[in-house]
Amino acid sequence: MAAPKEFALLCLENPLLDIQAVGDQALLDKYDLKANDAILAEEKHVPLYEDLLNNYDAKLIAGGAAQNSARGAQYILPPNSVVYIGGAGDDKYAAILHDAVKAAGLRVEYRVDPEHKTGRCGAIITGHNRSLCTDLGAANHYGLDHLKKPEIWSLVENAEIYYVGGFHFTVCPPAIMELAKQAASRNKPFVLSLSAPFIPQFFKEVVDASAPYWDYIIGNETEAAAYAESHNLDSKEPKDVAKHLANLPKENTQRKRVAIITQGTEPTLVAIQGEDEIKSFPVHAIEPERINDTNGAGDAFAGGFLAGLVKGESLETAIDMGQWLAKLSIQELGPSYVHPSQFLSSAP
């Protein structure tokens, strides 16, 4: 099998600097946070990020869902296989973010916004709980003008596969549609993640506008149920939602759409356009005591799956690679991957 071309995978979404540290109830109380929750930052939360950096043993990760997936794909693929696009500021957080992606071997082309700070996510770990407090910052101001810059658009034209995280529907749907149409016109796979239940619920119009361009659509059982509810489907069962998604009208008829629904420790379900059978793939078993943190497992699955697509693997192998990377991720703190030297013999 030929090696993937340089920067064959292009990913778009909202880059964040994840600042995560082990805390306690007193720290949660200080910022009026709950132990197992995820919120957008308010004014009272702004000091949290400096507090974590200065007063705790904080771990810094190049975060944001699709950037986690991009790191995961690059983790598996040869150097210079993945490029990631999104909006960042011109500040120390951006500098830290650049260092983090450089360590991961990921190429990024951020739209630099001098007026807004780089997006940050403070993560306070208390036991097995994680409290996430996100300030989207500059990521919330990404624009189509950046994507259409000649030097960026040349990366789009070069790429063989496009991946968009659903959180970007809240930021710049025109950029999503531009990538989607480029994919269809050049018969290149366009992969989209639903990302969170509120995306199909509250951004239904822009999600539906992109649907004809999906070659692969990825979601978990909760996101599938939210899609079913917002679209008044007769059933919220993951297998039924997968079949519905797979058989929506499609722009590029040269490719059958594939709908993938993950279910945590339950089997991954796959529906293929025009086929009655729902494929089921049991997940990789892991002892409970080896599970450290399940946050980011879905991002890792997408990263492994995308790596499989880039390598030209079969659908079954790409699913297996996604499950393998998710298993690896949940043994770490946050959406992280151990150094390759620790597992080379077991890599896909």
C-alpha positions as CSV (number, residue, x, y, z in Angstrom):
1,M,0.0,0.0,0.0
2,A,1.4,3.4,-1.0
3,A,2.2,5.8,1.8
4,P,-0.3,8.6,2.3
5,K,0.5,11.9,0.5
6,E,1.5,14.9,2.7
7,F,-1.4,16.5,4.5
8,A,-3.9,14.2,3.0
9,L,-6.3,14.9,5.9
10,L,-7.6,18.4,6.6
11,C,-9.6,19.1,9.7
12,L,-11.7,22.1,10.7
13,E,-13.2,23.2,14.0
14,N,-12.5,25.2,17.1
15,P,-9.0,25.0,18.7
16,L,-8.8,25.3,22.4
17,L,-6.0,25.1,24.9
18,D,-7.0,22.5,27.5
19,I,-5.7,23.4,30.9
20,Q,-6.4,20.5,33.2
21,A,-5.4,19.8,36.8
22,V,-6.5,17.7,39.8
23,G,-8.5,19.9,42.1
24,D,-10.9,19.6,45.1
25,Q,-14.3,20.8,46.1
26,A,-12.9,24.0,47.4
27,L,-11.6,24.9,43.9
28,L,-15.0,24.0,42.4
29,D,-16.7,26.1,45.0
30,K,-14.4,29.0,44.3
31,Y,-15.6,29.3,40.7
32,D,-19.1,28.0,41.3
33,L,-18.6,24.8,39.3
34,K,-20.1,21.4,39.5
35,A,-18.0,18.2,39.7
36,N,-19.4,16.5,36.6
37,D,-20.4,19.3,34.2
38,A,-19.5,21.2,31.1
39,I,-20.3,24.9,30.8
40,L,-19.3,28.0,28.8
41,A,-17.3,30.5,30.9
42,E,-18.9,33.6,32.4
43,E,-17.0,36.7,33.7
44,K,-16.6,35.1,37.1
45,H,-14.7,32.2,35.5
46,V,-12.1,34.2,33.7
47,P,-9.4,34.0,36.6
48,L,-9.7,30.1,36.6
49,Y,-7.3,29.6,33.7
50,E,-4.4,31.6,35.3
51,D,-5.2,30.0,38.6
52,L,-4.8,26.5,37.1
53,L,-1.6,27.5,35.3
54,N,0.1,29.2,38.3
55,N,-1.1,27.3,41.3
56,Y,-1.7,23.7,40.1
57,D,0.2,21.0,38.3
58,A,-1.6,21.7,35.1
59,K,-1.4,19.5,32.0
60,L,-1.6,21.4,28.7
61,I,-3.2,19.7,25.8
62,A,-4.0,21.0,22.3
63,G,-7.8,20.6,22.7
64,G,-11.1,21.1,20.9
65,A,-12.9,18.0,19.7
66,A,-11.7,17.9,16.1
67,Q,-8.2,19.0,17.1
68,N,-8.1,16.0,19.5
69,S,-9.1,13.8,16.5
70,A,-6.5,15.4,14.3
71,R,-3.8,14.7,16.9
72,G,-5.1,11.1,17.1
73,A,-5.0,10.6,13.3
74,Q,-1.5,12.1,13.1
75,Y,-0.4,9.9,16.1
76,I,-1.0,6.9,13.8
77,L,-0.1,8.3,10.4
78,P,3.4,9.1,9.0
79,P,4.7,12.6,9.7
80,N,3.1,15.5,7.9
81,S,-0.2,13.7,7.2
82,V,-2.7,16.0,8.9
83,V,-3.4,19.7,8.9
84,Y,-5.9,21.5,11.2
85,I,-7.6,24.8,10.7
86,G,-9.4,27.0,13.2
87,G,-9.2,30.4,15.0
88,A,-6.8,31.4,17.7
89,G,-5.6,34.6,19.3
90,D,-2.2,36.3,19.4
91,D,-1.3,35.7,23.0
92,K,0.6,33.5,25.4
93,Y,-2.2,30.9,25.2
94,A,-1.7,30.7,21.4
95,A,2.1,30.2,22.0
96,I,1.4,27.4,24.4
97,L,-1.1,25.8,22.0
98,H,1.5,26.0,19.1
99,D,4.0,24.2,21.4
100,A,1.5,21.5,22.2
101,V,0.6,20.8,18.6
102,K,4.2,20.9,17.6
103,A,4.9,18.2,20.2
104,A,2.0,16.2,18.7
105,G,3.5,16.5,15.2
106,L,0.3,18.3,14.0
107,R,0.4,21.1,11.4
108,V,-2.0,23.9,12.2
109,E,-3.0,26.9,10.2
110,Y,-4.8,29.1,12.7
111,R,-6.6,32.3,11.8
112,V,-4.9,34.7,14.1
113,D,-7.3,37.1,15.8
114,P,-5.5,40.0,17.6
115,E,-8.7,41.2,19.3
116,H,-9.8,38.0,21.1
117,K,-7.9,35.6,23.3
118,T,-7.2,32.0,22.3
119,G,-10.0,29.6,23.3
120,R,-9.4,27.9,26.6
121,C,-10.9,25.0,28.5
122,G,-10.3,24.7,32.2
123,A,-10.7,21.1,33.3
124,I,-10.8,20.4,37.1
125,I,-10.4,16.7,37.9
126,T,-12.0,15.5,41.2
127,G,-11.9,11.7,41.5
128,H,-13.5,10.3,38.4
129,N,-15.3,13.5,37.7
130,R,-14.3,16.3,35.4
131,S,-15.6,19.9,35.4
132,L,-15.1,21.6,32.1
133,C,-15.3,25.4,31.7
134,T,-14.8,26.7,28.2
135,D,-14.1,30.1,26.8
136,L,-14.3,29.8,23.0
137,G,-12.5,33.1,22.5
138,A,-10.9,33.6,19.1
139,A,-12.2,30.2,17.9
140,N,-15.7,31.7,17.9
141,H,-14.6,34.2,15.3
142,Y,-13.3,32.0,12.5
143,G,-14.4,33.2,9.1
144,L,-14.7,32.0,5.5
145,D,-12.1,34.6,4.5
146,H,-9.4,32.6,6.2
147,L,-10.3,29.4,4.5
148,K,-10.3,31.1,1.1
149,K,-6.9,32.6,1.4
150,P,-4.7,31.2,-1.4
151,E,-2.2,29.5,0.9
152,I,-5.0,27.9,2.9
153,W,-7.2,26.9,0.0
154,S,-4.1,25.2,-1.6
155,L,-4.1,22.9,1.4
156,V,-7.8,22.3,0.9
157,E,-7.2,21.4,-2.8
158,N,-4.3,19.2,-1.8
159,A,-6.1,17.2,0.9
160,E,-7.8,13.9,0.1
161,I,-10.2,13.7,3.0
162,Y,-12.0,16.5,4.9
163,Y,-13.2,16.2,8.5
164,V,-15.4,18.7,10.3
165,G,-16.3,18.7,14.0
166,G,-19.9,19.6,14.6
167,F,-19.1,22.3,17.1
168,H,-18.1,24.4,14.1
169,F,-21.8,24.7,13.2
170,T,-22.0,27.3,16.0
171,V,-19.2,29.3,14.4
172,C,-19.0,29.3,10.6
173,P,-21.4,27.1,8.6
174,P,-20.3,28.8,5.3
175,A,-16.8,27.3,5.8
176,I,-18.3,23.9,6.4
177,M,-20.3,24.1,3.2
178,E,-17.3,25.3,1.2
179,L,-15.4,22.2,2.3
180,A,-18.4,20.0,1.7
181,K,-19.0,21.2,-1.8
182,Q,-15.3,20.9,-2.6
183,A,-15.4,17.3,-1.5
184,A,-18.4,16.4,-3.6
185,S,-17.1,18.1,-6.7
186,R,-13.8,16.3,-6.5
187,N,-15.2,13.0,-5.2
188,K,-13.2,13.2,-2.0
189,P,-14.7,11.8,1.3
190,F,-16.4,14.4,3.6
191,V,-16.6,13.2,7.2
192,L,-18.7,15.0,9.8
193,S,-19.2,14.4,13.5
194,L,-22.4,15.4,15.3
195,S,-20.2,16.2,18.3
196,A,-22.9,17.0,20.9
197,P,-26.6,16.5,21.4
198,F,-27.3,20.3,21.2
199,I,-25.8,20.5,17.7
200,P,-28.7,18.6,15.9
201,Q,-31.1,20.1,18.4
202,F,-30.4,23.8,18.2
203,F,-28.5,24.1,14.9
204,K,-30.8,21.8,12.9
205,E,-31.0,24.1,9.8
206,V,-27.3,24.3,9.1
207,V,-26.8,20.6,10.0
208,D,-29.5,19.6,7.5
209,A,-28.0,21.9,4.8
210,S,-24.7,19.9,5.1
211,A,-26.3,16.5,5.2
212,P,-26.4,15.9,1.4
213,Y,-22.6,16.1,1.4
214,W,-21.9,13.6,4.2
215,D,-19.9,10.6,3.1
216,Y,-19.4,9.5,6.7
217,I,-21.4,10.8,9.6
218,I,-20.2,9.9,13.2
219,G,-22.2,10.3,16.4
220,N,-22.8,8.5,19.7
221,E,-26.0,7.1,21.0
222,T,-27.0,10.3,22.8
223,E,-26.4,12.5,19.8
224,A,-28.3,10.0,17.7
225,A,-31.3,10.3,20.0
226,A,-31.1,14.1,19.9
227,Y,-31.1,14.0,16.1
228,A,-34.1,11.7,16.2
229,E,-36.0,14.0,18.5
230,S,-35.3,17.1,16.6
231,H,-36.2,15.5,13.3
232,N,-39.4,13.7,14.7
233,L,-38.2,10.3,13.8
234,D,-40.4,7.3,14.8
235,S,-37.6,5.7,16.7
236,K,-34.7,6.9,18.8
237,E,-33.0,3.5,18.7
238,P,-29.4,3.9,17.5
239,K,-29.7,1.3,14.8
240,D,-32.8,3.0,13.4
241,V,-31.2,6.5,13.5
242,A,-28.1,5.1,11.8
243,K,-30.2,3.7,9.0
244,H,-32.1,7.0,8.6
245,L,-28.8,9.0,8.4
246,A,-27.3,6.6,5.9
247,N,-30.2,6.9,3.6
248,L,-30.7,10.7,3.5
249,P,-30.5,12.3,0.0
250,K,-26.9,12.5,-1.2
251,E,-25.1,14.9,-3.5
252,N,-22.2,12.8,-4.5
253,T,-23.7,9.5,-5.7
254,Q,-20.3,8.0,-6.5
255,R,-20.0,7.1,-2.8
256,K,-22.4,5.3,-0.5
257,R,-22.9,7.2,2.8
258,V,-21.8,5.4,5.9
259,A,-23.4,6.3,9.3
260,I,-21.5,5.3,12.4
261,I,-23.0,5.3,15.9
262,T,-20.7,4.6,18.9
263,Q,-22.2,3.4,22.2
264,G,-19.5,3.5,24.8
265,T,-18.7,0.0,25.8
266,E,-21.6,-1.3,23.7
267,P,-20.9,-2.3,20.0
268,T,-20.3,0.3,17.4
269,L,-23.2,0.3,14.8
270,V,-22.7,1.0,11.1
271,A,-25.3,1.6,8.5
272,I,-24.5,1.8,4.8
273,Q,-26.7,3.6,2.3
274,G,-29.0,1.3,0.5
275,E,-28.1,-1.8,2.6
276,D,-30.6,-3.4,5.0
277,E,-28.0,-4.9,7.4
278,I,-26.8,-2.9,10.3
279,K,-23.2,-3.9,11.0
280,S,-22.2,-4.3,14.7
281,F,-18.6,-4.1,15.9
282,P,-17.8,-5.1,19.5
283,V,-15.5,-2.6,21.2
284,H,-12.0,-3.6,22.5
285,A,-12.3,-5.0,25.9
286,I,-10.5,-3.3,28.8
287,E,-10.3,-4.0,32.5
288,P,-12.2,-1.4,34.5
289,E,-9.1,-0.6,36.7
290,R,-7.2,0.5,33.6
291,I,-9.8,3.2,32.7
292,N,-8.5,6.6,33.8
293,D,-10.7,9.1,32.0
294,T,-13.4,8.5,29.3
295,N,-13.5,12.2,28.2
296,G,-12.3,12.5,24.6
297,A,-12.9,8.8,23.8
298,G,-15.2,9.8,20.9
299,D,-12.6,12.2,19.6
300,A,-10.0,9.4,19.7
301,F,-12.4,7.1,17.9
302,A,-12.8,9.6,15.1
303,G,-9.0,10.1,14.9
304,G,-8.3,6.4,14.6
305,F,-11.1,6.0,12.0
306,L,-9.8,8.9,10.0
307,A,-6.3,7.4,10.0
308,G,-7.8,4.2,8.6
309,L,-9.4,6.1,5.8
310,V,-6.2,8.0,5.0
311,K,-4.3,4.7,4.8
312,G,-7.0,3.2,2.5
313,E,-8.0,0.5,4.9
314,S,-11.3,-1.3,4.7
315,L,-14.3,0.0,6.7
316,E,-13.9,-2.8,9.2
317,T,-10.3,-2.0,9.7
318,A,-10.9,1.7,10.1
319,I,-13.6,1.0,12.7
320,D,-11.1,-1.2,14.5
321,M,-8.5,1.5,14.4
322,G,-10.9,4.0,15.9
323,Q,-11.8,1.6,18.7
324,W,-8.1,0.8,19.4
325,L,-7.3,4.5,19.7
326,A,-10.3,5.2,21.9
327,K,-9.1,2.3,24.2
328,L,-5.7,3.9,24.3
329,S,-7.1,7.3,25.2
330,I,-9.3,6.3,28.1
331,Q,-6.2,5.0,29.9
332,E,-4.8,8.5,29.9
333,L,-5.9,11.7,31.6
334,G,-7.9,13.7,29.1
335,P,-7.8,13.1,25.3
336,S,-4.1,12.1,25.3
337,Y,-2.1,9.3,23.7
338,V,0.9,7.6,25.3
339,H,4.3,7.9,23.7
340,P,4.6,5.4,20.8
341,S,7.6,3.7,22.2
342,Q,5.3,2.2,24.9
343,F,3.1,0.2,22.5
344,L,4.7,-0.1,19.1
345,S,4.2,-3.8,19.0
346,S,0.4,-3.4,19.4
347,A,-0.2,-0.5,17.1
348,P,-2.5,-1.0,14.1
